[in-house]
């Protein structure tokens, strides 16, 4: 017999509330005089469902009539569209004109209860009927909600409530599907393209409708097991060709907005794919780039008291590791003649030649310029007295034998004072080398430990993981100086630049995620001078920037390195020797190595076997590092 499902019961209850209960006597209306509810969102009836319903009606008669209203000389159905379709199917199959005549005119007329119904009631009945149908597609639901909003001035939530929606955000999310190109809407409606792919492709479809429609068709025709890979690979290619990478310097905070400048966060053209952010609207990107540059120029001009260049004769100054200290000192002067600010020129050759400007100014959009290219490269002062031997920059002692014959003889007191000074300078150099070696091991630990802890949280896998690994190996910079632990763990990967090569290594996905993190952090920390590369404060800042850019969370104690246990550092206090071995001079200073345990003094020797003293912690900068990629 005909099944009376929950949706039909709900519709009958609505009919009673609307006044149908007074008279449930239906009129037998000719099939050709009936038309569907204008607010019926279903675009087409399911043929299989109609056939099954028709067989049930033919065998057991119709249990529930339809409900409708008169419009002109015709009848508009409020609900019961499937039953009406079943009658049409039966009339074509068994009617006198369309079939074998066995049933006569039995199905030529459809029973409809006629009532005076408003447009709003017709819309409510259609929504109630469709809300409980499992075969209603997302496109059909969105179309019905949009029509209710347009016809009755309803809010998104009011129009969507009969369909089971309880919050405005969900309705808005659904309505965005109607912004897809027609070909993609048709694929979603026929359930050939899953909604999650359609939603992800929506931003790109607005600027590349033809390309994205072809990709949607490709995904729809592919086996389900291959769809993710096709989506990831093809979207990555489209973004490389048409998008603007938002993770590269320079950049502004994603929540920045002005009356005429919308924020990136919440923008349809702001695409988050894998662990990268992309802008799919180059015109907007260029406009925001220009506006943010103006704001940065004004801010730094007020902060530093420097004018903004308005003359084409003012050129960017060349700052490198050889003269960055001079540039820093010049910026601290009260008066800074012939120094200007100007927009950062494009760095098309990828050398990062403006990086020293950006570090000194704290902005990736502004550089310093002057009419004199030698401003930060003035020659050193000449010696005041000829014949004297100038002190070397390395601090090495000058030999008395190097003095010219006419040089005055050195007195015993002067000699003693000189030797004392040289001894003190030598000790300071030993301490500096020791501190540098310790910082190197601390930073290697920082990179390796952070990558180990955060690798499981890096949510990429499959083909996109391999693609990201290739990118990390090919384009990120390796450390400038020897990092033993880094080289031991990751040097074997450096020769592989293709997916085939990486797979050939036989590593797990976890190891590839760790490799990506290591290369990203090592590249940021790398520098031209050892003092720069192994600076602990700078290293912590760079690691923070990388981790924030990936939207990961640093673990507790991430900036607390352990006491290392190498052959050249104290296993008690952590101090390192100045060189790579324990020399005779180190032994004179109290260093010992017994049974594989290294100590730097009798005091540390006496602490062996005692509970380890709490290590003086190295604190990361109090001020949180400002990400070059902007606030997330």
URWOPE-V477164 format. One record per residue. RES is the residue in one letter. PSI is psi as a letter, one per 20 degrees, with the letter a starting at -180 (none if undefined). Layout:
# URWOPE-V477164
RES_PSI, RES_PSI
This chain:
# URWOPE-V477164
X_r, X_p, X_p, X_n, X_r, X_h, X_h, X_g, X_g, X_g, X_g, X_h, X_g, X_h, X_g, X_g, X_h, X_j, X_j, X_h, X_h, X_h, X_o, X_j, X_o, X_q, X_q, X_o, X_p, X_q, X_h, X_i, X_j, X_q, X_q, X_r, X_p, X_h, X_j, X_o, X_i, X_p, X_h, X_q, X_q, X_o, X_h, X_g, X_g, X_g, X_g, X_g, X_h, X_g, X_h, X_g, X_g, X_h, X_h, X_j, X_r, X_p, X_h, X_p, X_r, X_r, X_p, X_a, X_r, X_p, X_o, X_c, X_j, X_r, X_p, X_p, X_p, X_g, X_r, X_k, X_h, X_g, X_h, X_g, X_h, X_h, X_g, X_h, X_g, X_h, X_h, X_h, X_h, X_i, X_r, X_g, X_h, X_i, X_b, X_j, X_j, X_h, X_i, X_c, X_k, X_h, X_j, X_i, X_q, X_p, X_p, X_p, X_o, X_p, X_r, X_o, X_p, X_r, X_g, X_g, X_g, X_g, X_g, X_g, X_g, X_g, X_g, X_h, X_g, X_h, X_h, X_j, X_p, X_i, X_j, X_p, X_r, X_h, X_g, X_g, X_g, X_h, X_g, X_g, X_g, X_h, X_h, X_g, X_g, X_h, X_h, X_j, X_k, X_q, X_r, X_g, X_g, X_g, X_h, X_i, X_g, X_i, X_j, X_j, X_p, X_i, X_q, X_h, X_h, X_h, X_g, X_g, X_g, X_g, X_h, X_h, X_h, X_i, X_i, X_q, X_q, X_g, X_h, X_h, X_h, X_h, X_g, X_g, X_h, X_j, X_k, X_h, X_o, X_q, X_h, X_h, X_h, X_g, X_g, X_h, X_i, X_g, X_g, X_h, X_h, X_h, X_i, X_m, X_g, X_g, X_g, X_h, X_h, X_g, X_g, X_g, X_h, X_g, X_g, X_h, X_i, X_q, X_q, X_h, X_i, X_i, X_g, X_g, X_g, X_g, X_g, X_g, X_g, X_h, X_g, X_g, X_g, X_g, X_h, X_h, X_h, X_i, X_r, X_o, X_p, X_j, X_i, X_q, X_q, X_r, X_r, X_r, X_p, X_i, X_j, X_p, X_q, X_r, X_h, X_j, X_o, X_q, X_q, X_g, X_p, X_i, X_p, X_h, X_i, X_o, X_p, X_o, X_p, X_c, X_k, X_q, X_p, X_q, X_p, X_j, X_n, X_h, X_g, X_g, X_g, X_h, X_g, X_h, X_g, X_g, X_g, X_h, X_g, X_g, X_h, X_h, X_g, X_g, X_g, X_h, X_g, X_h, X_g, X_i, X_k, X_p, X_q, X_p, X_p, X_j, X_p, X_i, X_i, X_o, X_q, X_p, X_q, X_o, X_p, X_a, X_h, X_h, X_j, X_h, X_g, X_h, X_h, X_g, X_h, X_h, X_h, X_i, X_q, X_g, X_p, X_m, X_q, X_k, X_p, X_r, X_q, X_r, X_q, X_p, X_q, X_q, X_m, X_h, X_j, X_j, X_i, X_k, X_i, X_j, X_h, X_h, X_g, X_h, X_h, X_h, X_i, X_k, X_q, X_j, X_i, X_q, X_r, X_q, X_r, X_r, X_i, X_o, X_i, X_j, X_g, X_j, X_l, X_q, X_q, X_q, X_q, X_q, X_p, X_g, X_p, X_q, X_i, X_q, X_o, X_q, X_p, X_q, X_h, X_i, X_j, X_q, X_q, X_p, X_q, X_h, X_i, X_i, X_q, X_q, X_h, X_i, X_q, X_q, X_q, X_p, X_r, X_g, X_g, X_h, X_g, X_g, X_h, X_g, X_h, X_g, X_g, X_h, X_g, X_g, X_h, X_g, X_h, X_h, X_h, X_g, X_h, X_g, X_h, X_g, X_h, X_g, X_h, X_g, X_h, X_g, X_h, X_g, X_h, X_g, X_g, X_g, X_g, X_g, X_g, X_g, X_h, X_g, X_h, X_i, X_g, X_h, X_i, X_o, X_m, X_q, X_r, X_b, X_h, X_h, X_g, X_g, X_g, X_h, X_g, X_g, X_g, X_g, X_h, X_h, X_i, X_q, X_p, X_q, X_q, X_h, X_r, X_p, X_n, X_g, X_g, X_g, X_g, X_g, X_h, X_i, X_h, X_h, X_i, X_h, X_i, X_o, X_j, X_r, X_h, X_g, X_g, X_g, X_h, X_h, X_h, X_k, X_r, X_r, X_h, X_h, X_h, X_h, X_g, X_h, X_g, X_g, X_g, X_g, X_h, X_g, X_g, X_h, X_g, X_h, X_h, X_q, X_r, X_h, X_q, X_h, X_h, X_g, X_h, X_k, X_o, X_g, X_g, X_g, X_g, X_g, X_g, X_g, X_g, X_g, X_g, X_g, X_g, X_h, X_h, X_j, X_l, X_r, X_p, X_p, X_r, X_p, X_j, X_h, X_k, X_n, X_q, X_r, X_p, X_r, X_l, X_a, X_i, X_k, X_q, X_p, X_i, X_g, X_i, X_i, X_q, X_q, X_q, X_h, X_a, X_i, X_r, X_o, X_r, X_h, X_h, X_g, X_g, X_h, X_i, X_j, X_q, X_q, X_o, X_p, X_k, X_i, X_p, X_p, X_q, X_i, X_r, X_h, X_g, X_h, X_h, X_i, X_i, X_p, X_i, X_r, X_p, X_p, X_q, X_p, X_p, X_p, X_q, X_o, X_p, X_r, X_p, X_g, X_p, X_p, X_p, X_o, X_p, X_i, X_j, X_q, X_q, X_none
